Amino acid sequence: MQKGWVDWYSVVSNMANPIPLASDVLERLRAASPHLFEAPTFWVSGLEAIEARLAEVRRGERRVLGQSAGGREISAVAYGPFEPQSPTATISSAMASDRPQVFFDPARRTRPVLVLIGSIHGGETEGIALCMNLIHLLETGVDLRGQRQERLLSLLEKVRLVVVPCLNPDGRAAAGVAHLCGATVDELYLVQQGLLADGTPFKGRKIKEVQPIPPGYLRHMGGYYNAAGVNLQHDDFFGPRLAPENDAVRSLFRRELPDAFLTFHAHGGRPAFLTPDAYLSPGCQRKQTEAAGYALSRLGAQGIPFAPPDTIVPPPWSFFFQTWLHHMSGALPLLFEFCHGLSGYAPSSLEETLQTGLLTTEAWVEYCLLFGARPRASELFSAVTPA
């Protein structure tokens, strides 16, 4: 038994019911670390608070995309005119014919379509808080702190922005906490992954060696998963049954055919982009690297520390949620890791975390407007310019 987990093990093993409900574990966590369940008014991350804010949307168009495995609604809010594409072929057929425009024709768009997706993992509330601030900004002209973000707002008004604040409401409910700022690493494991059947923490490579989580495998399942135990980031994307949350996103992407999308995660280190993704064309990988560098330079200019892209490198054979969506739509994917602000690790206040998200979004939108989201060609440097 690792030091620091004796108390949790005792809590679980001494209960009359040997398999505690999530609420039992979360209530003990609340008693031990109440600050994780408290947040300023600008940090909207709970399901009830999200729903209350979305019910107030007037300028945007709210759509219910579907329901989670646990029966919870998944919503999106769109701003800007809808400019549909009219594909005459699948993306595979269009690319094979060297006529990509028969699937996606940029001439049919007057503005880029950009999608933001928050909380693929329920304990990573940073993306939700950012999305809710962006929605409030587009509705009222100020963020949830009452601050004007004039440059960001002017950029957002030049695109069609589709915001999915919380893709994994089941995981969000299971995680319980408002945030993990100031949490210990042990608390992170409990909130995100949960406890194994023997009461020990579920962590390390095991969390990705078992997918989906089978019944009885965990004594307490954390917010990483939906109610069926699926990690949406690593779904069986080409299998016989897609998680309902991902099926909802698939329907959204088939309707919107976005130019680019940004998915929000969080980890214990500094803010970072995971780029480039494997299994993308060299042209797309170049655009990913460019967009990430553009955004990180904006953070650096504001004195916000970040992790350089070459310090966080996923396995070269990784195939993720964003890779799947790219090959379905052609949209340029990008994954951003917020800093949780864990105790003893990279410090970050909730205010700084929100500002990081606002600056990152601003830079990403600006990059897409200035340089285009989709690469002009699949090759690394496009076609040779005539002399």
N, C-alpha and C positions, 0 to 999 in steps of 0.2 A: 504494500500500500504506500503510495507516494505521500510525502508530507504535505499537509494542507488539505487532504481529502478525508481525513479521519472523521471530521465532524459530519461531512456529507454522507459518508458511509453509515455512520451511526444513525443519522436521521432516517435514512432509507431502511436499514435493517431492523430498526427498533419500532417501526410503525406497525400498527395492527394489521393494516393491509400491506402485504409485502411489495405490491406494485403500486406506488403512489400515483395519483393523478398529477398532471402538470401543475395544477393550482396549489397542491400541497407543497411541492418543491419550490415553486415561485414565492409562496408566502413565507417560507423559511428564508429564502434569499432576500425578500423584502425586509424582513426583520433584521437580517445581518447587514445589509447594505441598502438602506432606504434611499440613498442619493441616486441610485441607478433607476429608480422609479419616479424621480422628480426632474422636471425640466422647465426652463423658462417658456414664456408664451410663444416665442418665435419657433420653438422646437416642437412641431406638430408631428407625432409619429404613431400614436395609438389609433386603433381601428375606428373607434367611436369618434374621435376628433377628426380623423380623415373624412369620414362620412359626413360629419356636420359641416366641414368646410366645402366639400364637393357639392353639397345640397345648396350652397349659396352661389354656385357658379352661374353667371349670367352672360358674360361676354364670350366665353368659350362654349364649345359643344361637348357635353358629357355623354359618353356612351358606355353602357355595360358590355364588356367584352365576353363575359362568361362567368362561370363559377369555379371555385377551387375544388379540390378533392373533398374538402370538408364542407362544401356548400356555401362558401362565402363569395360575395360578388367581387369581381375584378373590374375596375373602371378605368377609363382613359378620358382625358380632356384635351380637345384640339382647339388650336387658335390659328386663324388664317384660312384663306379659301381652299377648298378641296379641289384639286386638279387631277382627275383620274387619268391613268394610263389605259390604253386599250390594246393589250398584247394580242398578237395573232399567232403566237407560238409560245411554247414553254421556254424558260430561260436556257435550258439545256439545248433545245433545238435552235434557238436564236444564236447562241454562242457557237454552236457547231457549224452554222451556216455563215459565220462571220458577219452576221447582220444583227448585232445586239439591239438595234433600235426597234426591231419588230417585237421585242419584249418590253424594252424601256426606251422611250424616245425623249431625250432632254428638251426637244423643241416643243413638247406639249406642256412644259412647266415654265411659269414665270418666276417661280421662287422655289428654293429647295425645301424638301419635306424632311424634317428631322424628328427623331423619336428619342425620348428619355425614358429609361426603365429603372425603377427603384425597387429595392428590397426583394431581390431574388432569394436572398437568405434573410429570414425574419429578424435576426438579431442585429443586422446591419441597417440601422435606422437612419443613417446619415443621408442616404439618397432620398428617403421619404421626406425628411425635413427640408431638403433642398427643393424637391419637386413642389411641396406645398407652399414654399416661399415664392417660387416662380409663378405658380397659379395665382397667388394673392397679388403678386406684382402685376401680372397681366390683367387682373380684374380691377385693381384699384390704383395702380401707379406707384405703389410702395410695397416693400417686402413686409414680412410679419413683425419686423422691428420698427416699422414706420419709416424706414430709410428709402430714399429714392435711389434707383439704380438706372440713371438716365441712359447711360451708354448701352447697358445690357438691354434695356427695354427697347431702345431704338433698333438694336440688332434683331431682337425677337419679332418685331413688327414687320421684318422683311422676309420672314420665313413662315412656313406652316409648321408649327410645333405641336407634336402629340406627346402628352405626358401620361405615363402609367406610373402613378405614385407608389403602388404596392402590388407587385405581381404575385407575391406569396403571402396572402392574408392568413393562411393556416399557420405558417411558420411565424408570422408576426404575433399571432395570438399565443403561440407556444413559447416564444421568447419572453414575452411579458414586459421586460424592462423598457424604459423610455430611450435608453442609450447605454453605451458601455464606457463612457468617458469616466476615468478614475477607477475602472474595474480592475481586478486582478486577472492574471492569466487563467487561474482556476475558474473564476466566475465566467470568463469568456467561454471556456469549454462547456460549462454547465448550461449556459444560455443558448449557445449555438448548437452543440452536438448532443449534449445530454449525458446520461449515465448508462453504462452497460448493465447487464442483468445482475452482475455481482455488486453493483453499486460503485464501481470504479469509473473514472472519467472516460468518455469516448473521445479519443483524440488521435493525432498523428495520422499516419498513412491508412490506418484502419477505416477512417471516415470515408475514404474513397475506394477502399477495397470491397465494400459492401454497398450495393446500390441496385434497387431500393432497399430500405431497411425492412427486413422480414419481421412479422409479428413475433413478439416475445424476445427479440434480440436486445432491445433496450428497455431498461426499467423506467427511464424518463427520456423522451425524445425532445431534443431542442429545436430551435427555430430554423435550423438549416434546411428542414424538410417540410413538405406539405403533409397533410393528414394521412396520406398513403405511404409516407416514408420516402418520397422521391426528392432527391436533390435536383432542382430544376436546371441547374447549371450543367448537369451531366445526365440528362434524361436519355432514354433509348429513342433517339430522334428518328431513326428509320425502322423502329420496331413496330409490332402490330398494334400497340396502344400507347399513345402519347399522353403525358400528364395533362389534365384539363387546363391547367394554367398556361402551359406551352401551346396547347391547341388554340386557346384564346389569342395568344400573341401571333400564332401563325395566321389566323383569320385577319387580324389587324394588319399584318405586313402584306398579305395578299391584296387587301383593299387599298392600302396607302402606297405600296411600293416605295418606301422612303429612300432618300438619297444617302442618309447616314443615320446611325443610331449610337447612343452612348448608354452603357449599362453601368450602374453604380453598385460597388461593393465596398467593403472596409476591412482593414487588417490592423495588426499591432504596430506596423512600421509607419514611416512617413508616407504622405500622399504619393501615389504612383500610378502610372499607366502600365498595363501588361501588353506589350507590343514588341514586335509584330506577331500576329496570330499565324499558326501553321495552316497549311492547306489553302492559302490564298495566293492569288497571282502576285508576281513581283510588283506590279503596278499598284495593287491594293496595299501590299505591305509597305511600300514606300510612302503612300498617302497616310497610312496609320502612323508611321514614324514621324512624318512631318507634322501631322496634327497634334500628336502628343508633345513633341518638342515645342511647338508654338504655344500650347497651353502651359507647359511647365515653365517656359521663359516668362510668362505673365505672372505666375506664382513667385518666381525668383525675384522679379522686379518689385514685387510688393513685400519682399522679405519673408515669404512663407517657405520654410524648408520643404524639400521633396526628395524622393528617392529617384536617382537617374534610371532611365529605362534598362540599362545594361546591368543593373544590380538586382533586378527581379525578373528572372527568365523562366517561363514555364517549360515543361518538357517539350522537345521539338515535335513530338507526335500528338500533342494535345488537340482534342477536338471538343469545342465547347458550345454552349448555348449561342454565342454570338457568331461562331463559325457556321453553324447550321442556318441561322437567319440570313447570313450573307449569301450562302449558296442558294437560298430560296428566292431572294429578292435582288441581289446584286448590290445592296446597300453597304456602305463602308462601316465596319464595326469598330468599336473602341470600348475598352473596359477600363474604368477608373476605380482605383482603390483609395477610399478615404482613410484617414488616420483615426482609429478609435479613441486614441488618447488614454491608453491603458496605464495604470499605475506602474511606475518603474520603467516604462518604455518611452516611446516618442510622446512627449507631452503635447496636448492640444485641448483648448477649451471649446465648448460648444459654439461660442461666438466665432472663434477662428475657423472651426470646421465649416460652419455655414458660409463664411466669407470665402474660404477655399473653394467650395462648391460653386458659388456665384461667379468667381473669377474664372474658374475652369470652364463653366458653361459659356460665359461671355467669349472667352478665347476660342473655344471650339466652334461656336456659331460664326464668329468672325472669320475663322479659317475657312469654313465651308462657303461663306459668301465671297471671300476674296479669291480663293484658289480652287473652289469646286470640291464637292464631296467625293464624287465618283472619278476614278482615274480616266484619263483620256484614252488610255490603251492598257492592255494587260502587261506589256513589257515594263521593265524597271524604269526606263527613262522615256517611254513613249517613242514616237517616230522621230527620225533624224530631221532636224530643221534644214531646209535647203539653203545653200550658200547664197 
